[in-house]
């Protein structure tokens, strides 16, 4: 019995030795298990979410989504017998194009043989339908569906913005989210609300063998993450008003901004020239973006949003703030009368103006240059021998109205404008502490009239008027009303900002604005449908004709809308900016444009001849000017006639003539 047990033990030990020896051999002397470990890996696949839809305040879709198709390339899946000629024929490209594209992909910083890289973009549905039936023969290439923006409107490109492929800087800024080939908001609302609009990528962890073939989900998908669609945005913009404003800015440079003074919601943010956002999509997207960014002819710069980025001398519209600051500083009141008569004359400086020796309300009504020049002198001289102190006190009051400061809002771009300090004039006057004797030289006196060194953006102009009609407070202007169906939670737009001017001082200024419409410089724009508060402005600029500026609030009793309009090099404020602002107010308050003649006047007007004159003068100054050909002059004439909105029959004749001239220019050999 004992002998039998020993035999069984020896047999089992022998089997164990054989097993251990075999295992040691496989692990120590072959690479079988090493290969098996490499044969299976976990790959992360991302699902790109749909971006949120953008609506206007009335529920109109402004920006949606449409599928965009790409061909991706994964080098590790290239077969040795890959037929380059057949593949090029499938994609309708040449072999040199194929080689060049692959080489460029391999030069990208984030290139990897195992990572799908974009080979071809912006394929149509028809192209994909043709390709997808055959592309399975080429496993290194696959079709990728990526959401692309679809614009439902043809204006407001600067406001809405666009998306484009991420660059290295974008990836570094948020490397936990963005990968090469992803898209990101580059401008406008698309940029400022990128994190809300983009959603969250879905993630799937897939087990793949060494040939990158899927062999199932990792841990049955327990670690996978569902894709989250981007949040929808409802803008504060009223697109009906926005479209009308953009139409009135055609062939003009400038901006129209409208706010709800009770909430700070931006109703209109129009800039001229405008951009059709549809240029931001499709196969010509890159070329269109380059063309828009390089377009500086006549100083047009279409990607420069003049409503937010351009800082203008506000002209006589600034007199309202001059009066409020002077009253708050105690250097005048609404009954103060300055020695005006036929203009302003002081220490060798003479300025043309209107009005006589009047108190504040009549001075606003007629826009007296004399009155507000004296008001600013009183501000400078509040502290005798120390004008810097007076100017700095004035600046502090101006800053409380949001001018000369960044407004800290939800817009992608903006300018702070300029409200100069006393130190600014000390430096200009060579370091003099008492520089007031030199103010005729340094131009500071013109600040009281909104000229001089004061610069405001159109948004700041509108916001400051909102603060005036609210008797000293405003909410930060903003452009998003709700996110994913809920009110915009941003705390910046819940704070009521109070100015440094006592509420009792606003009454006289508001009466003056009412007098401007009833019997003053804007009496020609008075409406029978609603009451208005307004101020005209005509700002002198060195390049050419004056800028036309107008601010308006309506109805006068309790304003529901505030508007600021700027037309560059157009002329008087009441002649051009005034009608544009009035049309917007009329449409918003009554639901229709009742004074059609004002709207047609603005739509048909073109200031391009003045811009061309300035452009030619600049080229001549630089020695770059060349006389245009007769055909070019004829073409410009036809384009101007078309811009004036001729009848259908005349329009067709002009279009035929234009095409004939263009064809002639095209076929004329260059010298």
Secondary structure, 3 states (H helix, E strand, C coil): CHHHHHHHHHHHHHHHHHHHHHHHHHHHHCCHHHHHHHHCEEEEEEECCCCCCEECCCCCEEEEEEEEEEEEECHHHCCCCCCHHHHHHHHCCCHHHHHHHHHHHHHCCCCCCCCCEEEEEEECHHHHHHHCCCHHHCCCEEEEEEEEEEECCCCCHHHHCCEEECCHHHHHHCCCCCCCCCEEECCHHHHHCHHHHCCECEEEEEEECCCCCEEEEHHHHCCCECCECCCCEEECCCHHHHHHHHHHCCCCCEEEEEECCCCCEEEEEEEECCCCHHHHCCCCHHHHHHHHHHCCHHHCCCCCCCCCCCCECCHHHHHHHHHHHHHHCCCCCCCCCCCCCCCEEECCEEECCCCCCCCHHHHHHHCCHHHHHHHHHHHHCCCCCCHHHHHHHHHHHHHCCCCCCCCCCCCCCCCCCECCCHHHHHHHCCCCCCCHHHHHHHCHHHHHHCCCCCEECHHHHHHHHHHHHCCCEEECCECEEEECCEECCCHHHCCEEECCCCHHHHHHHHHHHHHHHHHCCCHHHCCCCCCEEEEEEEECCCCCCCEEEEEEEECCCCCCEEEEEEECCCCCCCCCHHHHHHHHHHHHHHCCCCCHHHHHHHHHCCCHHHHHHHHHHHHHHHCCCCCCCHHHHHHHHHHHHHHCCCCHHHHHHHHHHHHHHHHHHHHCCCC
